[in-house]
Amino acid sequence: MPLRIILLSFAIFLVFPCWAAAFQGHVQQFNDGAVITWGDGNLSVIRNMASPGEARVVNPLAVRKAVTSARKQLLDMILATRIDSKRTVSAYLSADRSLAARVRGMVQNSPMELPDMYDAGGQVRVYERFRGKLAELVMPNTLPYQSGIPPKLSTSMEEQFDYNESQIEVTNSGAIRYTGIIVDARNLKVTPCLAPTIYGQDGLGAYGVFMVSRGNAIQKGVVAYSTTSDPAQLRSRVGSNPLIVKALNAYGSWRTDLIVSTPMAKLMRAIMSAPGIAGDSRVVIVLSDNEIASVETAEEHSQDQ
């Protein structure tokens, strides 16, 4: 192999190392081959093709039936997803028929992958993404994007958990060296959502949509969910030197929000005030690999307020 090709390959490896690739993150599994990957926001549904008898060529009617079934489940997944601690996508769209029709129309025309015409026992796959156009439809305009005003819980949780304040840097100068935040929430039975809020024990918000523009929330997501806290694997999201924070508890009836110690919350706010950190949504929430959030039907969520 010529030397220049070897050098070029090595240069590409340095510029695009393995950790720079998008990660799937926490995988929320549904029935019948449907998943949401909360690292990159992708949703997909796979349907196996029926192959009656000795059929060797794909039946167009069977393809149509499988795609229709898959898209119906894709829509149910979207509607069942929680926006935040207060509402689901279904509840939000129930107040706006025009917006709901746009979401349904988008799903009806969602991208798909079809089997080879001679693969009668193959699969169809339909997919969408909680980024870009879909996120723009389901992320409410009324959320306090980039308001800079931390939300406040009605009660403090200072007495519920112990922490050692002396071991935590809380100065702005100490926060400058951090490039993002990894919140370890493993084994807390967290429900992933599109716009979670992280609070300190004092009840004051440390991170959420109040620090993120709507454009960035739509294009990048407010947070990404992962199953690893390894900074090297999450570097594309949180940079080369993230702060790792241990979540103390999940908050709310749906357990979508998190509680961290008050000193850590102060440090998180300081880190997020640095240019580009909050703007790039450099926050990853780590969940246990075996945590599979339960999913209700769209009909049940239509009753959610």
Summary of the structure (lengths in Angstrom):
residues: 305
radius of gyration: 21.7
end to end distance: 64.1
largest distance: 72.0
contacts: 961
relative contact order: 0.17
helix: 32%
strand: 18%
